Amino acid sequence: MKQILTHIENHIGIITLNNDEKRNALTFQLLNELIEALSLFETLQVRAVILRAKKGSKVWSAGLFIDELPNSGEDPLPFNHPLEEAMRAIQRFPAPVIVMAEGSIWGGACDLATVCDIIIGTSNTSFAITPARLGVAYNSSGILHVVSVFGIHIAKEMFYTALPLSAERALNIGALNHLVPAEEIEGFTFKLAKRIAENSPLSVSVAKEQINIISEAIPLATATHEHINELRNRAFKSMDYEEGKRAFYEKRKPEFRGH
Ligand code: YXS
C-alpha cells in the first residue's frame, strides 16, 4: 500500500501522509515515496508543495518508525538515511514546501517539518523532538534545523524534556507561520499556496535557495566535526539506547542509567 498519496492541482503538488494506523510514522518506504514524489513534482514544474496528513488528524507524524531504528552501536541517523535524503530533497526542491500541520509532530518528523519552508497549524498542532526518550544522540544537521527554527533556548528545552511544544508557543517564536482554526486550515493553506504559485517561479525558487544558503553558513573546524562524532558515538553505543526502544514497545517509562 502506498504510504503517501499525491495529486496536483493548479501547479500545486499535494502530498498526503497515508499510514494512519502507525500514526504516519516515517518508514523507509514512506520517506522513499516522498523523495520520488518530489522528483516527479520537479519534472512537472510544480510551483508549491503542500505536505499534509489526512483532514482532522490528531497525529501529523509520530516520527521515525522505531522498528527500523538500528541496533545499538550503529548511528541511527547516518548521512544516507532516507530521512536525511528526504530533508535534502525538500531543501533542494525549487519551490516552497508548505507543512499543513494538523496534529502532533514527533521526533524525525519534527526535524523534517523544520526544513520545510512554511508551517501552518491549528490549536492541536505540537512539536516534539524526542531523542532523549529513546537514548538517541541526534545528528548535528538535525540539531541545527531545530535550533534555527525554534531558537537555542526553546530547542534546548525540547531536546532535554522531549515534551511537545504547543502551537501557541511555536507561533510566538515564529516557528509556526500561521495558527488558524481547524476548520479553516485547508482553505487557508491552499490559498497561500495558490498565491505563491501565481508569483514568478524563478524568483521564488532563487529566494528559497539564497535564504537556505545564507542561513546555513556556519564554518566548523574539522576537529569540531570529529569531536561531535565522538559524542554521538557515546550515545548510540549506550545501553540507554536499547532501553529507550524496549520501553516504547513495552509501553512503559524507560529507566535510563546514563551509560
Ligand atoms: O500497537 P500498534 O501495532 O497498534 O502500533 C501503535 C504504535 O506502536 C505505532 N506507532 C509507532 N510505531 C513505530 N514507530 C513510531 N514512531 C510509532 N508511533 C506509533 O502506531 C500504533 C498506534 O500508536 P498509539 O497507540 O501509541 O497511538 P496514540 O494515538 O495513542 O499515540 C500517538 C503518539 C504519537 C503520541 C504515540 O504513538 C507515540 O508517542 N509515538 C512515539 C512518538 C516518538 O517517540 N517518536 C520518535 C520516534 S524516533 C525518532 O523520530 C528519532 C530517532 S528521535 O527519537 O531521535 O527524534
Residues whose N, C-alpha, C, O or C-beta is under 5 A from the ligand:
A	BS01	YXS	E21 K22 R23 A25 V59 A62 G63 L64 F65 I66 D67 W106 G107 G108 A109 I129 T130 P131 L134 V136
